[in-house]
Amino acid sequence: MDEGRSVESSKIRPIIRTVVAVLLFLFYMFPFFMIVLNSFKDKRDITKLPLSFGGKKGFTIDNYITAFQRLDFLNVFKNSFLVTGISVLLIILFSSMCAYIFVRKDWKINKLLFLLMMFSMVIPFQVVMIPLISIYGGMFHLLNHRYTLIFMHLGFSVSMAVFMYHGFIKENVPLALEEAAHIDGAGPFRTYFSIVFPLLKAPTATLVILYVLSLWNDYLLPSLILTDKKVYTLPVAMSLFQGTYSNQMDLLLAGLVMSIIPIIILYVVLQKYIIAGVVAGAVKS
């Protein structure tokens, strides 16, 4: 009888897990579904009939056409792409090299710098926001430039990336491979780029997704740095659809959908590496 109960419970558990997973999926995807659904509606239908399919006037793509033109979408997309792409590239390159030095070189200064980086992670951006803008804007006149925003993204993001790379290199990159490369005559840079960095695919993919999501959707810092419409990023440009006394919700939702599509494509491409990074981080070698 006990065996029969155990067999029944073993059959029921997968069903329960599947039902729970489906419910959680629907719960988390509901806001995204609402954004896509209402992006094809008239503004009045969004307000009065947010859950209906099409509303009274039916589905329309006019929101996308108008938002594309009003946003100057190609230009702001280019700005977001350049700022996010270059920032993430520099973060990955410098933080991985920095973490490698911290792990492999037993220097006292390395321990101190690593601790300072960890401490900097707990400092909220809002604490340094006003002094930072005053210095870069008032003293150096470096605001309203894409490269200033890239430099700030690098400074605020490198600490966490170093922390993640540090743990992965320490636990998952064998020192024997580097010693073998050194015996074969490879220098430090060739050893790093030919042996070490290819082994960092998992944490690199995870960090790329994290920082692309973070920087692509960042509004606060770009809104402080960029004041010229020619250098606006997507979040800053879309804020023009939301005013104090009025809003253009139909255009805002259409712009949100257009800005989300590149992130979804990137996630699909890097999905297998992200899963590998989670597994590698959970299991010690």
C-alpha positions, 0 to 999 in steps of 0.5 A: 500500500505504501508503494502504491502511494509513493508511485501516485505521489511520484506521478502527481509531483511533476504535474503540480510542478508544471502547473505552478511553473505555468502559473508563475510564467503567466503571472510574470508575463502578464505585464508584458502581454498588456504592453503589447496588447495595448500598444495596438490600441487607440489612447481612449481604448487603452484607458477604458478597455485595457483588457479587451482585444482591439477595443472599439476601434480595433487594432491599429499600427498607427501608434508604431508609425507615429512613435517611430517618427516622433522619437526619431527612432533610428537616431535614438536607437543608434545612440542607445546601441553605441552607449550600451554596446561600447560600455558593455564591451569595456566593462567585460574587457577591463573587469575580466583582466582586472579580476585575472590579475587579482586572482593570479598575483598575490600582491598586497595592493590587489587585496586592498583594491579588491576590498575598495571595489567591493565597498563601492558596490554598496554606495547608492548612485543617488549619493554621488549623483549631484557632486558627479554632475557638478564636477563633470558639468561645472568644472570640466564641461563634459556633459551632453556627450555620449563618451561621458555617459560611457565612461560613467557606466564603466566606472559604476559597473566594473566593481560587480563584474570584477567580483563575478569574474574573480570567483569564477576564475578562482574556482573554474580556471586551472592554473595548469593551463596557463603554466603549460602556455607559459612553457610553450612560450606564450606571453601574459597577453597571449595566455590571457586572450588565448587560454583564460578568456575563452574559458569565461564564456559563461560569466561573460554571457551572464554579465552581458545580459545583466548590463545590456538590460541595465544600461539599455533601460537606464533613465536616471543617469542619461537624463542627467548627462544628455540634454540635447535631443540629438544624443538622447537614448531610448528611455530619455526620448520616450519620457517625452511622451509622459508629461506632468499634466498629460500623457501619450500612452499609446505612443509610449507603449509602442515605443516600449515594444520597439525598444524591448525587441533587441533585448529579447533577441540578445537573450535568445542568442545568449540563453544557453551560455547564461544557463551554463553560467548559473550551473557553473556558479552553483557547482564547484570544480 
